[in-house]
Amino acid sequence: MKKILSAFLIAVLLALPVFAQKGSYADMKQLQSPQNPRLGFVIHGGAGVIRKGSMTPEQEAEYRKKLEEAVTAGYKALQDGKTALDAVEIAIRILEDSPLFNAGKGAVFTADGKNELDASMMDGKTLAAGAVAGLHHVKNPITLARAVMEKSPHVMMIGDGAEKFAKEMNIELVDEKYFWTQQRWDDLQQVIKEEKEREQKKNDKPKSQNTENKPLTREEYYAGMTDAQKLPRNKFGTVGAVALDKNGNLAAGTSTGGMTYKKYGRVGDAPIIGAGTYANNNTCAVSATGWGEFFIRLGVARDISAMMEYRALPVQQAVDAEIKKVGNLGGDGGVIAIDKFGNIGISFNTDGMYRAYINSEGKPVVEIYKE
């Protein structure tokens, strides 16, 4: 009898954290359950050094308006009976079409002065997934990622081959000039200038102090940068969405323009299934943003699902634990997630993350800073 009571008490204690969803997401009021499921929708637009005062009121209002437009459109699709996959694609296309975010129209430039796009999508019901990388002409990469998932036997396509497939699927292609924006071009010129100055300082060091072959630590990478230089528009920035539809199916999608001044065909976590995107009806749907190399090394999105599956962690605790791992390794960024009951989890270790979700009353909530 004592053993039974002990086991029962342990089970109760383990379950307690479920009722401690923290931060602004506590306004979800009533946690969902198999008996009380709910449509759910969350989006993000990148994480980084986003502090109050770093934008003008007009700029902040622009971001808030676009985030609200995207999250509302995705949620309305769910209300109209569309699938989680539909909602994710609809919202991400809106963000891809905006120059505000580092995806689609607002993509940053590589070191070669080109825009290079990546995206991925995953269906939690079937575990089917599609991903694309190294695109230069696809207007909406998220739509091509979905086509790879649904209309090909493959999971990932890259470069010219992916764009050939896009043409076969009648997915809209545009001239590379479509992605050119003055802000992103100016960002590239600023980073080129900073890199030249960094290289000069390194060359000025005595040989005994020159550590050019040693990987940069997080502190070394950021050394000497101003807050403006660290903004996600300069280094990171990704858009993503996660959804739960009326049939209890989860979906996740992520789209990015990569990293300003990236070289040598670099690909980040956004198109990597299990790193930047993951969905499984048994656990959750996840989309990530941040320093992709760290998210790839940790398999962030899949690891969050695994913690929920094998350790029975509630979604908020799982995302918090994962972002702590990212920070401990030296990376930064954030994630959004939604579980199979509609509970949401949002976590980031930066000063801010563009994000929006639909609360328990069906209203859009838009947040930017650590509030």
Secondary structure, DSSP 8 states (H G I E B T S, - for coil): -HHHHHHHHHHHHHHGGGG---GGGGGG-S--BTTB---EEEEEEEEES--TTSS-HHHHHHHHHHHHHHHHHHHHHHHTT--HHHHHHHHHHHHHT-TTSSSGGG--B-TTS-B-EEEEEEETTT--EEEEEEESSBS-HHHHHHHHHHHSS-SEEEHHHHHHHHHHTT--B--GGGG--HHHHHHHHHHHHHHHHHHHHHHHS-GGG--TTS---HHHHHTT--HHHHSTTTS--EEEEEEE-TTS-EEEEEEE---TT--TT---STTSBTTTEEE-TTSEEEEEEE-HHHHHHHTHHHHHHHHHHHH---HHHHHHHHHHHHHHHT--EEEEEEETTS-EEEEESSSEEEEEEE-TTS-EEEEEE--
